Amino acid sequence: MVIEKLKKITKAIMADANNGIDYDKIDESSRLMEDIGLTSISMLMLVIGIEEEFGIELPIKEASDCKTVGDIVAVIEKCL
């Protein structure tokens, strides 16, 4: 399932942030920056992690427009 892999990638990227996020509660409505705490650099790391995990290349414009987990899931599914 795409969202489970996305949670795993996000958790690995944010491991050092110690932000108290319960990654099990991340769902498609979770906002990438506000709820998860991604910065522009961690968002770039997320894109790289997604590309490696799924063996795809995310369109940079579409990826940069993503605001929620659901948005990024839709882009991933479109690329699969």
QUIRA-V694529 format. One record per residue. SS is DSSP state (@ for helix, = for strand, . for the rest). PSI is psi in whole degrees, -180 to 180 (NA if undefined). D_LAST is the distance of its C-alpha to the last C-alpha in Angstrom with 2 decimals. Layout:
# QUIRA-V694529
SS,PSI,D_LAST  SS,PSI,D_LAST
This chain:
# QUIRA-V694529
.,135,12.14  @,-46,10.25  @,-34,13.62  @,-41,15.57  @,-39,13.71  @,-40,14.05  @,-43,17.71  @,-45,18.28  @,-46,17.15  @,-43,19.21  @,-40,22.14  @,-40,22.25  @,-40,22.31  .,8,24.92  .,-38,27.03  .,-9,29.87  .,-25,29.99  .,51,31.87  .,3,31.05  .,18,31.62  .,134,28.22  .,100,27.56  @,-21,23.91  @,-21,24.10  @,-1,24.84  .,131,21.80  .,-175,20.05  .,-19,17.97  .,-6,21.19  .,131,21.97  =,134,22.52  .,-45,21.19  .,-49,24.51  .,-44,27.12  .,-38,26.19  .,-26,24.43  .,20,26.40  .,140,23.85  .,178,25.58  @,-36,24.29  @,-44,24.37  @,-27,22.64  @,-41,19.92  @,-43,19.46  @,-37,19.46  @,-45,16.80  @,-45,14.47  @,-44,15.43  @,-41,14.98  @,-45,11.42  @,-41,10.63  @,-45,12.69  @,-42,11.57  @,-7,7.83  .,39,8.61  .,169,7.01  .,116,9.50  .,134,9.93  .,123,12.24  @,-39,15.52  @,-46,17.02  @,-42,14.40  @,-40,14.30  @,-20,18.10  .,-9,18.52  .,130,17.02  .,-26,19.99  =,167,18.83  @,-40,16.48  @,-38,15.27  @,-47,14.59  @,-35,12.44  @,-43,10.55  @,-40,10.01  @,-42,8.82  @,-50,6.30  @,-34,5.14  @,-35,5.64  @,-18,3.81  .,NA,0.00
